[in-house]
Every structure is written in C-alpha cells, then in structure tokens.
Amino acid sequence: MKAETVFLHGGASFDPVTGAVSTPIYQSATFRHPGLGESTGYDYSRALNPTRSVLEKRLALAEHGKYGLAFSSGMGAISSLIKLFKPGDNIIVSADLYGGTYRLFNGYYSKYGFSFTWADTSDFEQINKNCSPQTKALFIETPSNPMMKVTDIRRSADFIHEKGGFLIVDNTFLTPWFQNPLDFGADFVIHSGTKYLGGHHDALSGFIVHSNDEAEVRLRDAQMSEGAALAPFDAWLTLRGLKTLALRMDKAAINAEIIAGWLRGHPAVERVFWIGFPDHPQYGLSQNQSRGSGGMISFYMKDASQIPQVLKRVSLIMFAESLGGVDSLITYPVVQTHSAIPEAMRTAAGVSDKLLRLSIGIENVDDLIADLAQALPPAGLRISHAPVNLPN
Ligand SMILES: *Cc1c(COP(=O)(O)O)cnc(C)c1O
C-alpha cells in the first residue's frame, strides 16, 4: 500500500464486528471478561482501546515502523519515551526545537539526574564535540522549530549507533507524507499529532513509532503506568484527520512555496527561513531525505517594533500558538512556543524578537497573501504576488 492509502486504510479499513466504514469510537473505560483468565484482548482503556489500536497500527505503517503508540499529546509521548533512559544518561538535543520539549527536559527530567546537552545538530561537528561516554541518544527536530535548520538523519543515526545510542526524530513538521526518519536509520519517531496528523486544530495527540521489540515492552508499560494514553474520541478525530493528510500537506506546501517567495520580496521583511529555497544552507540534504518542504515558514521583520501591529492586523491568519492545521496561524515564538527557553540560549539559536512563524493552511493563497499584505507595514501597500521567482 502506498502512503495515501495507508493514511486511509492502514491497520483496519472497517470495523470487523459491525462493518462500520468509520472506525467506531469505543467510548468504554473497561471491558467485560468472558470468564476468569479470559479477555477479548481489551481489559482497560489506559492499557489498550480498540479505537486507539487502529490509530496506533496506522501510524506505525505510515512511519514504516513495527510499533505505534498513541498518547494524549506530543509531550505525553516524549515524556514516556524518556522512560527508556535512566538517571546519569545524557541526551544531545537540537538547540532550536519546540519550547515545551526544552521545558520538559530542563525543568523536570534534569532534576531527576538526566542530562541534556543543547547543540546545533545541523552542524555535525557540534554533535561530535558534545558526545560523551554518558550520551545515550540524540534527540533532533528536522527541520528545526522555528529556525528551519536541517539535520542529516542518516549521518546522525550512524554516529549515535556507533556509540551504542538511539536516534530520536521529532517528525511533527514534515509528517510521514514528506519524511520517514526510520528509513534513514532513526530508532524512534515522535509526533505531536495535534499538528498536521490531526490537522484541524481540534484535538491533542502524540505518537511514538519504532521497530525495537525490547523497547516496545517498556514503552507499553510506561504508557500504561503513566496514563497519558490517547482518549477514544481524540483517537477518532486523529484517524479522521489522517485520512486527508496527503491532500492537506500538498496544498499547504504549495501555498507555503508561494508565500515564502512573496515574503522574500517584501520591503518590511529582513530574512525568510523556508527549507524549499535552493539557497537554504541544507537544501541538498533536504532534497535527499525529504519529499517536500512542508507548510512552515519563519521570517525576521526588519523592525521588531512593528510586530505588535502585524499581529493585531492579521485577520484571516489567526495569531495563535500551534501549527499544522487547515487554518493558517501566525506565532510569535519569543512570547509563545519558545518562551520557556532562556533568553540567551534563544537568541543564540536565532529566536529573536524579530522572528515570526507562519503555519500555512489550505486556504486560497491569494486570500492569505492579501491578508499578509494588509497586515505588514506599510499598511495598505499592495504588492503583487506573482509566485515563486526565487531570488538566489
Ligand atoms: C507542538 C509540538 C510538540 C508538543 O506536542 P503537544 O501535542 O502540544 O503536546 C512537540 N514537538 C513539536 C515539534 C511540536 O510542534
């Protein structure tokens, strides 16, 4: 089965009991036992739930892994994954990544003796230099959030495997439609399904996909013990969202390409970060390990003092945290997604007060550009949006 078909049918096309073509929402916390020592396979929904099981199988297939686990959020997935490690272990982490991951690692797990080293993983020397005998994993986001730096998945995997560690890739930005990190040697793929997989800004979810038999036993136990498992209704919403993932991603990517080019020519914009520009520093690498550039764009305004006005003036594009939905959103990372990261570290990574991040949705691109044109200074200036004559 090809990817688009997997997103629709992977795991189960229909309910085996009733034939329902929409996977039923098994809204049951517990399951009756036919007799002592007997089970239908489902006992209690914290451990396994039939709606969630279909989604877990579908995600495993979509990400080319053997196992999938669904959690109540991306953070729930990451927190359970950390249970594979122990105090004293070190994990090298991409320096610009989702701020909530930073908060979880530095605010919580570092207190329990885990150590985290923040490095620009798009620069291989930084990985090499920061590796110690305690290093047990690399945790990367590629492209990174929000600076769109690209890390070489294959090279990172080879490097950490040689040290006996694991490569963990947060694949939220590109999704299995555009990138399959397990194919390049990653051991674990993480998703915030709240973003593109669900795709409608209406449900939280998180995933781990992998193919490690021993880890599967421990991750199932962590999921069951911690209780951050995905609820049946949210599993159903995510299954429904996943059906259109390929269509939504392609449309968002086309829109993003046009908007990235348009922003680049705008007089109030200093610099645009988008992995599809042929002069992006890791363009060749992206072309090799990904099948598309996704819908995420970051950009520096020339003048940070204009940002409050821009955020007030956008009307179709909503000023809101999150990304990956059918509706376009604009985010101000320093005050939203990345506020948990200390200022010095944030600034060093490029997440300054000039930076805005766009999650491009599936609206008509002319409407999106018209909205940006009226929101960016000087107000009311009309700029043609003749698509993608990308300057070098
Ligand atoms: C949002 C996000 C997370 C956290 O996921 P939640 O579903 O919000 O818990 C993790 N990684 C990335 C890249 C994200 O964008």
The ligand as an ORCA input file, in Angstrom:
! r2SCAN-3c Opt
* xyz 0 1
  C       3.594     21.007     19.481
  C       4.847     20.255     19.397
  C       5.208     19.335     20.385
  C       4.343     19.095     21.598
  O       3.146     18.469     21.237
  P       1.754     18.672     22.023
  O       0.822     17.839     21.226
  O       1.443     20.124     22.013
  O       1.978     18.160     23.398
  C       6.387     18.639     20.223
  N       7.187     18.843     19.152
  C       6.871     19.732     18.191
  C       7.782     19.911     17.026
  C       5.703     20.466     18.282
  O       5.406     21.357     17.333
*
